[in-house]
Amino acid sequence: MIPDRRAVDDAGFQGLVWVAGHTFTMGSDKHYVEEAPAHPVTVDGFWIDATPVTNRQFASFVKATGHVTVAERAPRAEDYAGALSKMLRAGSLVFTPPKTVVGPDITQWWSFKFGADWRHPYGGRTDIRGKLDHPVVHIAYSDAKAYAAWAGKDLPTEAEWELAARGGLDDAEFAWGDELIPEGKLMANTWQGTFPTQSTKPAGADRTSPVGSFPSNGYGIYDMIGNVWEWTSDFWSARHPEPASHSCCIPINPRGGDADAAYDPGMPDIRIPRRVLKGGSHLCAPNYCRRYRPAARHAEPEDTSTSHVGFRCVKRT
């Protein structure tokens, strides 16, 4: 039940959708190991943005605050042990489809481009003209937090995000049911073709799409799956906690792991914690990344921005 129907007409709640709190099964035992174990959690009701934050909305924030994103600032040498000085320049990670692929090396399709940022999503002279209603990208965690604070909101926890993405279908594989493409109808902006070399989408439609281009889920929320990955406030954990042994012990409003466990063990000299991303993006494909599901999750260092990561906000009662 919505706590106060008058809030729907309040300016501070425009563009928000109410998600009633309840107990649901978070995670999955059927796919990637980091999604397991499936376990019950209880989440209180909250409001969530109906769409990811757009270029238009983020531009308003920057105009009002003068915020400079992480991608627009040169990295500090003291934060990146062993980094080459020539690489300490402002920029971000951009996806570029290769003609061929040899092995699993992602550097064949991801590259750090100087000058790539939210205003220039693919680097160089690219800009966001004609894409003001696309999700903003090249957003690091601190950028998303700054926007949320300015808007009087917060970033969702992983549990809040997953509950909202399920749209009332708590036991379904996808946000819309158990079929990826029900009756041949595309339900989200995901990769079409063979990733990363072949896209069968029309020319110019192989990146982000305007928010709301695909059907909403059962709660009336758009783009929870595909289009762009979205930041949550939770620190990364390699697995979910084990299910509570008794119903009285089910976690209430869980907040994820802690910072000490969120560092990348493969990069011990760089102490940048990772946060949980949710939802998949326009680059998720059945042949490579099946993370276009509410239970799916991905680790992202707080300082990292890419051409397929954005965010949305919540407002709690």
Buried (B, 14 or more C-beta within 10 A) or exposed (E): EEEEEEBEEEEEBEBBBBBBBEBBBBBBEEBBEBBBBBBBBBBEBBBBBBBBBBBBBBBBBBEEEEBEBBBBEEBEEEEBEEBEEEEBEBBBBBBEBEEEBEEEEEEBBBBBBBBBBBBBBBBEEBEBEEBBBBBBBBBBBEBBBBBBEBBEBBBBBBBBBBBBBBBBBBEBBBBBEEEBEEEEEBBBBBBBBBBBEEBEBEEEEBBBBBBBBBEBBEBEBBBBBBBBBBBBBBBBBEEBBEBEEEEEEBBEBBEBBEEEBBBBEEEEEBEBBBBBBBBBBBBBBEEBBBBBBBBBBBBBBBBBBBBBBBBBBBBBE
